[in-house]
């Protein structure tokens, strides 16, 4: 098993729609505004945080989190704000946990698995991203779990890079893929809550 390069990622995006929409280079500026990088990197792809769905866990309405019977009242919509440069962002309170979703849609090949990792720009601000697998033959938009470990609020910028996806290709095809076993998060189109 080996990590896949920018050349492989680009080829799979052109032939098998591995990632859509797909940025062929690492984008650091949009409309004369500096952004947290997104797009193709040397050995991965930096995904953007979608503007349409972002939720923060709150004890105000929920009493506990039960992954077998998830209560959506445990999550709050928080207002999106505008930065001085026109960027949109959410303010994640200290020691708070949030769910976001990628703009990008993935179509993972049967002999590939991928892992989502946090970007160092946010890690240096106290944001911890749960390592999330993208399994063989999974497709959909990726829900990402974010934790603010800092003692201060942190800005999370919409439509800018927030996680990097690393792709690993196996030398053999798996017997049972995510789609074969009808995985519960297959084809998720947005922020999907915990299921059993």
C-alpha positions as MATLAB code, in Angstrom:
seq = 'XXXXXXXXXXXXXXXXXXXXXXXXXXXXXXXXXXXXXXXXXXXXXXXXXXXXXXXXXXXXXXXXXXXXXXXXXXXXXXXXXXXXXXXXXXXXXXXXXXXXXXXXXXXXXXXXXXXXXXXXXXXXXXXXXXXXXXXXXXXXXXXXXXXXXXXXXXXXXXXXXXXXXXXXXXXXXXXXXXXXXXXXXXXXXXXXXXXX';
ca = [
       0.000    0.000    0.000;
       1.368    3.401   -0.909;
       0.338    7.030   -0.593;
      -0.786    8.510   -3.893;
       0.734   11.579   -5.554;
      -0.769   14.686   -7.115;
      -0.366   13.061  -10.542;
      -2.474   10.041   -9.503;
      -5.111   12.220   -7.801;
      -5.437   14.438  -10.888;
      -5.731   11.410  -13.201;
      -8.449    9.809  -11.000;
     -10.358   13.085  -10.885;
     -10.306   13.281  -14.683;
     -11.195    9.624  -15.335;
     -13.233    8.479  -12.318;
     -14.514   11.705  -10.684;
     -12.565   10.960   -7.497;
     -13.240   14.522   -6.228;
     -15.851   17.005   -7.492;
     -15.511   19.920   -7.651;
     -11.751   19.582   -8.125;
      -9.097   22.305   -7.918;
      -6.097   21.281  -10.057;
      -3.647   23.444   -8.084;
      -3.227   24.601   -4.504;
      -5.359   27.757   -4.239;
      -4.101   30.424   -1.833;
      -5.976   33.452   -3.111;
      -9.559   34.037   -4.267;
     -10.706   37.373   -5.690;
      -7.634   39.229   -4.308;
      -8.296   37.747   -0.862;
      -5.846   35.397    0.873;
      -7.467   32.088    1.853;
      -6.435   29.050    3.848;
      -5.093   26.847    1.053;
      -7.332   24.365   -0.715;
      -6.989   22.089   -3.712;
      -4.352   19.680   -4.982;
      -1.126   19.337   -2.990;
       1.885   17.045   -3.497;
       0.423   13.955   -1.829;
      -3.126   14.899   -0.923;
      -6.065   17.183   -1.436;
      -7.054   20.088    0.823;
     -10.852   20.234    1.151;
     -13.008   23.289    1.755;
     -15.531   23.751    4.559;
     -19.019   24.051    3.082;
     -20.983   27.175    3.912;
     -24.375   25.471    3.894;
     -24.039   23.218    6.948;
     -22.185   23.755   10.212;
     -23.412   22.768   13.691;
     -21.999   23.086   17.213;
     -22.788   20.750   20.118;
     -24.551   22.502   22.989;
     -25.725   21.427   26.455;
     -28.460   24.104   26.344;
     -31.119   21.889   24.762;
     -29.597   18.409   24.817;
     -28.977   16.318   27.927;
     -26.668   13.657   26.522;
     -25.365   12.386   23.206;
     -26.561    8.906   22.308;
     -24.991    7.651   19.068;
     -27.754    5.014   18.776;
     -30.533    7.610   19.024;
     -28.932   10.883   18.121;
     -31.007   13.889   19.150;
     -30.521   16.758   16.717;
     -31.472   19.185   19.542;
     -27.914   18.617   20.829;
     -26.675   20.703   17.892;
     -27.066   24.418   17.334;
     -26.821   26.532   14.219;
     -24.479   29.383   14.962;
     -24.492   32.589   12.953;
     -22.056   32.972   10.129;
     -20.053   36.177   10.319;
     -18.100   38.298    7.857;
     -14.400   39.050    8.252;
     -12.844   42.436    7.399;
     -11.687   41.038    4.035;
     -15.163   39.734    3.125;
     -14.511   36.099    4.148;
     -17.320   34.199    5.860;
     -16.591   32.390    9.121;
     -18.074   30.781   12.209;
     -16.725   31.483   15.666;
     -16.151   28.153   17.440;
     -16.226   28.741   21.223;
     -13.425   27.434   23.465;
     -13.608   23.704   24.236;
     -16.513   23.242   21.817;
     -17.136   20.503   19.306;
     -18.631   21.054   15.854;
     -19.652   19.177   12.727;
     -18.912   20.520    9.266;
     -19.041   19.065    5.783;
     -16.789   19.310    2.757;
     -17.790   21.157   -0.379;
     -16.171   18.296   -2.260;
     -17.936   15.046   -3.137;
     -15.796   11.876   -3.190;
     -16.008    8.693   -5.209;
     -13.427    6.347   -3.652;
     -12.217    3.423   -5.847;
     -12.574   -0.149   -4.589;
      -8.808   -0.597   -4.056;
      -8.308    2.741   -2.258;
      -8.886    4.049    1.234;
      -8.313    7.641    2.295;
      -7.836    9.478    5.575;
      -8.827   13.026    6.513;
      -6.353   14.939    8.682;
      -6.385   18.466   10.079;
      -4.439   21.245    8.358;
      -1.532   22.677   10.333;
      -2.872   26.251   10.020;
      -5.857   25.297   12.182;
      -3.885   22.875   14.385;
      -1.652   25.796   15.400;
      -4.805   27.636   16.526;
      -6.006   24.751   18.725;
      -8.362   23.013   16.294;
      -8.286   19.217   16.456;
      -9.822   17.250   13.579;
     -10.877   13.669   14.223;
      -9.094   11.366   11.812;
     -11.859   10.118    9.545;
     -11.580    7.247    7.033;
     -12.997    7.327    3.520;
     -13.440    3.619    2.888;
     -13.156    1.592   -0.315;
     -16.117    2.326   -2.630;
     -17.564    5.012   -0.363;
     -19.024    8.070   -2.042;
     -20.513   11.299   -0.791;
     -19.603   14.549    0.939;
     -17.438   14.043    4.009;
     -18.681   15.086    7.452;
     -15.782   16.320    9.584;
     -15.647   16.582   13.369;
     -13.801   19.634   14.756;
     -12.804   20.399   18.348;
     -11.512   23.729   19.653;
      -8.960   22.772   22.320;
      -7.926   26.409   22.811;
      -9.045   28.681   25.630;
     -10.188   31.274   23.082;
     -12.763   31.207   20.270;
     -11.345   30.245   16.854;
     -12.579   31.438   13.461;
     -13.417   28.630   11.017;
     -13.569   30.062    7.505;
     -16.255   28.853    5.113;
     -15.247   27.824    1.599;
     -11.562   27.665    2.553;
      -9.252   24.719    3.269;
      -9.729   22.924    6.593;
      -8.710   19.270    6.140;
      -6.340   17.329    3.915;
      -7.245   13.974    2.398;
      -4.488   11.394    1.884;
      -5.159    8.516   -0.532;
      -3.715    5.005   -0.140;
      -3.954    2.399   -2.913;
      -3.821   -1.279   -2.000;
      -2.037   -3.910   -4.082;
      -5.184   -6.045   -3.945;
      -8.946   -5.513   -4.161;
     -10.952   -5.910   -0.948;
     -13.490   -8.735   -0.769;
     -16.221   -6.532    0.718;
     -16.313   -2.773    0.139;
     -18.263   -0.069    1.944;
     -20.906   -0.046   -0.792;
     -21.128   -3.876   -0.803;
     -22.098   -3.883    2.869;
     -24.478   -0.957    2.274;
     -22.655    1.385    4.643;
     -24.936    3.757    6.522;
     -23.128    6.910    5.360;
     -23.021    5.965    1.668;
     -24.068    8.805   -0.674;
     -24.433   11.388    2.109;
     -25.105   14.721    0.503;
     -24.649   16.935    3.536;
     -24.249   16.999    7.284;
     -25.404   13.533    8.350;
     -25.786   12.807   12.053;
     -24.601    9.643   13.852;
     -26.457    6.443   12.841;
     -26.406    2.821   13.937;
];
